[in-house]
């Protein structure tokens, strides 16, 4: 699979910007899903624990599927663009 194009990364970043807030006056600037106080980190914590997205949405019903999908897609494209993490 070829790496994502610059245009794909830019489009994902625009979608991400619509779904995420990062305000220094809220949660000390930690990224949260827009319109909520739910940290983006909580999505990755759920996934890392082996939980499915439905479990995440049960715990955080104010987060939309569109918001979660935008975060996962941006992370996926970024990883594909930069390659594996180096030790």
Phi and psi in degrees as a GROMACS rama.xvg file:
@    title "Ramachandran Plot"
@    xaxis  label "Phi"
@    yaxis  label "Psi"
@TYPE xy
-70.6541  155.197  UNK-2
-64.3038  155.676  UNK-3
-64.5951  151.689  UNK-4
-76.6134  162.678  UNK-5
-59.3835  -38.0652  UNK-6
-65.0209  -39.0302  UNK-7
-65.3444  -41.3074  UNK-8
-64.6759  -41.2457  UNK-9
-65.2267  -42.2211  UNK-10
-63.7702  -41.6498  UNK-11
-64.202  -39.5744  UNK-12
-66.0549  -36.0432  UNK-13
-66.0678  -44.1882  UNK-14
-62.7552  -41.1391  UNK-15
-62.2191  -42.8728  UNK-16
-62.5846  -28.7232  UNK-17
-76.5308  -19.7795  UNK-18
-107.643  -12.0108  UNK-19
-124.921  140.572  UNK-20
-114.502  144.279  UNK-21
-139.354  90.5311  UNK-22
-115.583  122.521  UNK-23
-60.4744  -19.4836  UNK-24
-87.2203  -10.2098  UNK-25
-114.719  122.491  UNK-26
51.927  36.6094  UNK-27
53.165  34.7056  UNK-28
84.8921  2.72714  UNK-29
-65.1201  134.612  UNK-30
-62.0095  131.984  UNK-31
-128.329  157.982  UNK-32
-68.0354  131.66  UNK-33
-55.1795  136.261  UNK-34
81.9197  4.64731  UNK-35
-136.6  176.969  UNK-36
-111.556  19.2382  UNK-37
-81.2959  117.453  UNK-38
-65.5299  140.774  UNK-39
-58.7857  -34.0407  UNK-40
-55.3187  -31.505  UNK-41
-63.6541  -32.0167  UNK-42
-64.0759  -48.3955  UNK-43
-66.7522  -34.541  UNK-44
-61.9512  -43.6363  UNK-45
-62.74  -46.2046  UNK-46
-63.9369  -41.3663  UNK-47
-64.9211  -28.877  UNK-48
-81.3282  -3.03447  UNK-49
90.9283  6.27723  UNK-50
-75.1157  149.4  UNK-51
-88.7971  172.118  UNK-52
-64.3167  -33.3696  UNK-53
-60.9242  -38.6117  UNK-54
-63.6524  -42.6243  UNK-55
-59.484  -46.0197  UNK-56
-67.6062  -29.7136  UNK-57
-66.7535  -38.9669  UNK-58
-74.9843  -30.598  UNK-59
-132.939  72.4737  UNK-60
-66.843  -12.2967  UNK-61
-80.9799  -12.5672  UNK-62
-86.418  133.726  UNK-63
-90.9959  159.381  UNK-64
-61.0191  -36.8216  UNK-65
-60.902  -42.5068  UNK-66
-64.0649  -47.7635  UNK-67
-63.6308  -41.4245  UNK-68
-63.2776  -38.5303  UNK-69
-63.6816  -40.0969  UNK-70
-66.4047  -46.6386  UNK-71
-64.8858  -42.2686  UNK-72
-64.8863  -42.1372  UNK-73
-63.6396  -41.3345  UNK-74
-64.1612  -42.3682  UNK-75
-61.1915  -49.3742  UNK-76
-64.3931  -39.6031  UNK-77
-62.8656  -43.3226  UNK-78
-65.2573  -42.1491  UNK-79
-65.7116  -32.3167  UNK-80
-74.1249  -34.8951  UNK-81
-98.8352  -16.4752  UNK-82
87.4516  -174.153  UNK-83
-64.8459  152.422  UNK-84
-70.9111  138.597  UNK-85
-91.87  149.052  UNK-86
